Amino acid sequence: MTTRTLSDDGFDLLFRHARTYGSWLDAPVADDVLRRLYDLMKWGPTSMNTCPARIVFVRSPEAKQRLLPALLPGNVEKTRTAPVTAIVGYDVTFYEKLPKLWPPNPKAREIFANNPELVEATAMRNGSLQGAYFIVAARALGLDCGPMSGFDNAKVDHEFFRRRQTPDGEGQEWLPESHIKSNFLCNLGYGDPSKLHPRNPRLDFNEACAIL
């Protein structure tokens, strides 16, 4: 059996040498890198191809000023100085896109439309999976990541997920309630390795796994 695998350098880049950064070099992240990041992460599997993750890339100083008041104090400076902060959220109306995303079953939308508990569980689980793909994709493109919680979800949702494009396409409008919920934040850029702390240990296989 022939298998395809990454080199050790690839494993190091994605996992073994990758770190969580809180200090950043003064180097911008271009639009095309963010687009390539999404175009990689979108191929990760989700149940019924639901793809509920929604991402806002906060990069401009004006957008950062809208975000900072929602952060716990310890997260403010690392976010202010990061070239980009991604708000990784999930859409609880993801099922509206199933006619496009899951053509094998034209009635897939109806499985979720009147089942809010299934919707929330599906959106949160698969949106979190996509968030993990997001981090791996970012590392694959040479970016460093600083994923974090430590923020007021309601404030972030109100500020960043209640706006949508107006029907005429000329501006934005406020929605009475957001159908997208924030999951976690991820600072992106090129980390300053001189500011890293010693790496914390991980559990060994026998501490975390079983083969039955």
Backbone torsions as a table, in degrees:
resi	resn	phi	psi	omega
1	MET	NA	127.6	179.4
2	THR	-94.4	128.4	178.6
3	THR	-120.9	152.0	176.5
4	ARG	-107.4	137.0	-177.7
5	THR	-148.1	157.0	173.4
6	LEU	-71.5	160.4	172.0
7	SER	-77.2	170.5	174.7
8	ASP	-58.9	-34.7	177.3
9	ASP	-61.4	-38.6	177.7
10	GLY	-65.5	-42.6	176.7
11	PHE	-61.8	-40.3	178.6
12	ASP	-63.1	-44.5	-177.3
13	LEU	-62.8	-42.7	-174.6
14	LEU	-84.0	-31.2	-170.3
15	PHE	-134.1	-63.7	-164.9
16	ARG	-68.1	-35.7	-179.8
17	HIS	-104.2	-5.2	179.9
18	ALA	-73.4	141.9	-177.5
19	ARG	-131.4	164.5	173.1
20	THR	-91.5	121.0	-173.7
21	TYR	-103.6	144.2	173.7
22	GLY	-124.8	-5.2	177.5
23	SER	-127.5	143.9	-166.6
24	TRP	-131.0	144.8	170.7
25	LEU	-75.1	154.0	-178.8
26	ASP	-82.8	75.9	-178.8
27	ALA	-140.5	125.6	-175.4
28	PRO	-74.0	162.3	173.3
29	VAL	-114.1	118.3	-173.1
30	ALA	-77.5	159.1	178.2
31	ASP	-55.3	-43.2	-175.0
32	ASP	-66.1	-28.9	176.3
33	VAL	-68.6	-41.1	178.3
34	LEU	-65.7	-38.0	177.6
35	ARG	-67.3	-40.9	177.1
36	ARG	-64.4	-36.7	178.1
37	LEU	-58.8	-51.6	179.9
38	TYR	-62.8	-40.3	-177.5
39	ASP	-66.6	-19.9	170.9
40	LEU	-82.8	-50.4	-172.5
41	MET	-65.1	-27.3	-173.5
42	LYS	-65.9	-17.3	-178.5
43	TRP	-83.6	-7.6	177.2
44	GLY	-65.7	147.0	-175.0
45	PRO	-73.3	142.0	169.5
46	THR	-134.8	155.5	-177.2
47	SER	-63.4	129.6	-177.5
48	MET	53.9	25.5	179.4
49	ASN	54.1	38.6	-175.2
50	THR	-67.6	-31.6	175.1
51	CYS	46.7	57.8	-175.4
52	PRO	-81.1	-8.8	-176.1
53	ALA	-65.8	139.0	173.8
54	ARG	-132.8	138.0	-171.0
55	ILE	-129.7	132.5	169.3
56	VAL	-112.6	123.3	176.6
57	PHE	-92.8	111.6	-178.5
58	VAL	-94.7	111.4	-174.0
59	ARG	-128.9	-39.7	-175.9
60	SER	-70.4	152.0	176.5
61	PRO	-56.4	-35.9	-179.5
62	GLU	-66.3	-42.9	178.8
63	ALA	-67.7	-38.2	177.5
64	LYS	-61.0	-38.3	179.9
65	GLN	-66.0	-27.6	175.0
66	ARG	-74.3	-28.3	-177.1
67	LEU	-85.2	-38.9	-170.9
68	LEU	-56.2	-37.9	-179.5
69	PRO	-63.9	-15.4	-179.9
70	ALA	-89.1	-4.2	-174.2
71	LEU	-93.4	149.8	168.0
72	LEU	-66.6	152.4	-174.0
73	PRO	-52.9	-38.9	-177.2
74	GLY	-68.3	-13.4	-178.5
75	ASN	-102.2	-3.9	-172.2
76	VAL	-69.0	-52.9	-172.8
77	GLU	-67.8	-40.7	-179.6
78	LYS	-65.4	-29.1	178.2
79	THR	-82.0	-40.1	179.8
80	ARG	-60.4	-37.3	-175.3
81	THR	-91.1	-9.1	178.4
82	ALA	-71.0	138.2	177.8
83	PRO	-57.3	-36.7	-179.4
84	VAL	-144.6	142.9	169.0
85	THR	-121.5	121.0	177.9
86	ALA	-92.2	127.4	169.5
87	ILE	-93.4	110.8	-178.2
88	VAL	-96.3	113.4	-178.3
89	GLY	-122.3	-178.2	177.2
90	TYR	-139.7	143.2	-173.7
91	ASP	-97.0	119.4	179.7
92	VAL	-83.3	3.3	168.9
93	THR	-112.4	28.7	-179.7
94	PHE	-54.6	-30.5	-174.8
95	TYR	-64.6	-17.7	177.7
96	GLU	-66.7	-20.4	179.8
97	LYS	-97.7	2.5	-178.6
98	LEU	-65.0	-31.0	175.0
99	PRO	-56.3	-31.7	175.3
100	LYS	-82.6	-43.3	-169.0
101	LEU	-83.8	-24.5	-176.2
102	TRP	-131.0	66.1	-177.6
103	PRO	-63.1	-21.2	178.5
104	PRO	-59.1	-25.6	-179.4
105	ASN	-129.3	98.6	-178.6
106	PRO	-61.2	-16.7	-179.0
107	LYS	-102.9	16.1	-176.8
108	ALA	-59.5	-35.2	-179.6
109	ARG	-55.0	-41.0	-174.6
110	GLU	-68.0	-19.7	176.7
111	ILE	-61.5	-33.9	-173.8
112	PHE	-105.6	-26.4	-165.4
113	ALA	-56.1	-34.2	-177.8
114	ASN	-117.2	28.9	-178.6
115	ASN	-134.4	78.6	-173.9
116	PRO	-61.5	-32.7	178.9
117	GLU	-66.1	-42.6	177.6
118	LEU	-65.9	-39.2	178.8
119	VAL	-60.0	-50.2	-177.1
120	GLU	-62.6	-45.8	-179.1
121	ALA	-64.3	-41.9	-178.9
122	THR	-67.5	-44.0	-178.2
123	ALA	-65.9	-44.2	-178.0
124	MET	-67.4	-45.4	-177.7
125	ARG	-65.5	-49.3	-176.2
126	ASN	-76.1	-31.0	172.8
127	GLY	-64.5	-35.5	176.8
128	SER	-69.3	-40.0	174.1
129	LEU	-57.0	-45.5	-180.0
130	GLN	-65.7	-31.5	174.8
131	GLY	-63.1	-37.5	176.2
132	ALA	-67.9	-41.6	176.0
133	TYR	-60.5	-36.5	179.2
134	PHE	-57.9	-46.2	-179.0
135	ILE	-65.0	-44.8	179.8
136	VAL	-63.9	-41.6	178.8
137	ALA	-63.2	-41.9	178.6
138	ALA	-60.9	-44.8	178.8
139	ARG	-63.9	-37.3	179.6
140	ALA	-62.4	-27.9	179.3
141	LEU	-91.2	7.1	177.0
142	GLY	88.6	6.1	177.2
143	LEU	-86.1	152.5	170.0
144	ASP	-101.0	154.9	-173.4
145	CYS	-127.2	148.4	172.5
146	GLY	-133.7	73.3	-179.7
147	PRO	-69.6	146.5	-176.8
148	MET	-161.6	155.1	164.5
149	SER	-100.6	-137.8	175.9
150	GLY	72.3	45.4	176.4
151	PHE	-151.8	164.1	-179.9
152	ASP	-86.7	105.0	-176.3
153	ASN	-60.0	-41.2	-177.5
154	ALA	-62.8	-40.9	178.7
155	LYS	-65.1	-42.7	-179.9
156	VAL	-64.8	-44.2	-179.6
157	ASP	-61.8	-43.1	-179.2
158	HIS	-63.1	-40.7	-173.4
159	GLU	-80.5	-34.2	-170.6
160	PHE	-115.6	-18.9	-174.8
161	PHE	-115.7	7.0	175.6
162	ARG	-101.0	5.5	177.5
163	ARG	-104.4	144.1	174.5
164	ARG	-145.1	163.2	177.8
165	GLN	-66.5	136.4	176.9
166	THR	-68.0	154.7	-177.6
167	PRO	-56.1	-29.3	179.2
168	ASP	-81.7	-5.0	178.1
169	GLY	74.7	10.6	-174.0
170	GLU	-96.6	-10.2	-177.4
171	GLY	-169.9	-158.6	179.8
172	GLN	-124.8	155.7	176.8
173	GLU	-133.8	155.7	178.6
174	TRP	-88.4	135.6	174.0
175	LEU	-92.8	150.9	178.1
176	PRO	-65.0	-28.9	-179.8
177	GLU	-152.4	140.6	-178.6
178	SER	-80.8	140.5	172.2
179	HIS	-100.2	5.4	174.8
180	ILE	-115.0	133.6	-178.2
181	LYS	-117.3	135.9	178.1
182	SER	-72.1	143.1	179.1
183	ASN	-109.5	-60.6	176.7
184	PHE	-151.7	167.4	175.4
185	LEU	-106.1	151.3	176.5
186	CYS	-141.0	108.6	173.6
187	ASN	-71.0	141.9	-177.0
188	LEU	-130.6	146.6	176.0
189	GLY	161.7	-148.7	179.1
190	TYR	-120.0	107.0	-170.9
191	GLY	-70.2	154.8	176.8
192	ASP	-91.7	103.7	-175.4
193	PRO	-66.0	-20.7	-179.6
194	SER	-68.9	-15.7	-177.6
195	LYS	-100.6	4.4	-178.4
196	LEU	-74.5	144.4	170.7
197	HIS	-86.8	162.4	174.8
198	PRO	-55.9	143.9	-175.7
199	ARG	-70.5	137.1	177.6
200	ASN	-77.9	153.7	-179.2
201	PRO	-72.7	165.9	174.1
202	ARG	-122.1	163.8	176.9
203	LEU	-71.7	145.0	173.2
204	ASP	-76.6	165.2	-178.1
205	PHE	-52.3	-48.3	-175.0
206	ASN	-69.9	-17.5	176.6
207	GLU	-82.2	-23.9	-172.2
208	ALA	-118.9	-14.1	-170.3
209	CYS	-131.4	160.1	171.9
210	ALA	-142.9	144.0	173.4
211	ILE	-113.0	116.6	-174.5
212	LEU	-107.1	NA	NA
